[in-house]
Amino acid sequence: MSWDVTAGLDRDQLDGLVEQVHRALVEDPDRTVVPERMWALGLYKSVVLVLFMLRQNLVQEAAGELFGVFPGY
């Protein structure tokens, strides 16, 4: 699937952003994040989801439904 329309970035831009996020996570991991929740989508799709939410102004619940990630209540 092409994420260009969803994320608003072309493939090279999106790859570069994911690389920067990965580098930031490796250099300064947040010990308060629960890993199994953090990686429900994987890093790439997580970045796409955030960009999608910012572009479409979606609430988290709706975005989670679209991306197949449901709250763990």
C-alpha positions as CSV (number, residue, x, y, z in Angstrom):
1,M,0.0,0.0,0.0
2,S,1.2,3.5,-0.8
3,W,1.1,5.8,2.2
4,D,1.6,9.0,0.1
5,V,-2.0,10.2,0.3
6,T,-2.5,9.1,3.9
7,A,0.7,10.5,5.3
8,G,1.1,13.5,2.9
9,L,4.7,12.6,2.3
10,D,6.4,10.8,-0.6
11,R,8.2,7.5,0.0
12,D,11.6,9.1,0.5
13,Q,10.3,11.7,2.9
14,L,8.4,9.1,4.9
15,D,11.4,6.8,5.0
16,G,13.6,9.6,6.2
17,L,11.2,10.6,8.9
18,V,10.9,7.0,10.1
19,E,14.7,6.7,10.2
20,Q,14.9,9.9,12.3
21,V,12.2,8.6,14.8
22,H,14.0,5.3,15.0
23,R,17.3,7.0,15.7
24,A,15.7,9.2,18.4
25,L,14.1,6.1,20.1
26,V,17.5,4.3,20.1
27,E,19.4,7.2,21.5
28,D,16.9,8.2,24.1
29,P,14.4,5.5,24.8
30,D,11.4,6.4,26.9
31,R,11.3,3.9,29.8
32,T,7.7,4.8,30.6
33,V,6.4,3.4,27.3
34,V,5.0,-0.1,27.5
35,P,6.7,-1.9,24.6
36,E,3.8,-4.2,23.6
37,R,1.5,-1.2,23.2
38,M,4.1,0.9,21.5
39,W,4.7,-1.6,18.7
40,A,1.2,-2.7,18.0
41,L,1.6,-1.4,14.4
42,G,5.3,-1.3,14.1
43,L,7.3,1.8,13.8
44,Y,6.6,2.6,10.1
45,K,2.8,2.3,10.4
46,S,2.9,4.1,13.8
47,V,4.5,7.1,12.1
48,V,2.0,6.9,9.2
49,L,-0.8,6.8,11.7
50,V,0.4,10.0,13.5
51,L,0.8,11.8,10.2
52,F,-2.7,10.6,9.2
53,M,-4.2,11.8,12.4
54,L,-2.6,15.2,12.1
55,R,-3.7,15.6,8.5
56,Q,-7.3,14.5,9.0
57,N,-7.8,15.8,12.5
58,L,-9.1,12.4,13.6
59,V,-9.7,11.4,17.2
60,Q,-7.6,8.5,18.4
61,E,-10.5,6.1,18.6
62,A,-11.5,6.5,15.0
63,A,-7.8,6.3,13.8
64,G,-7.4,3.1,15.8
65,E,-10.4,1.6,14.1
66,L,-9.1,2.4,10.7
67,F,-5.7,1.0,11.4
68,G,-7.0,-2.1,13.2
69,V,-5.6,-1.1,16.6
70,F,-8.2,-1.3,19.4
71,P,-8.0,0.0,22.9
72,G,-6.9,-2.6,25.4
73,Y,-9.7,-1.9,27.9
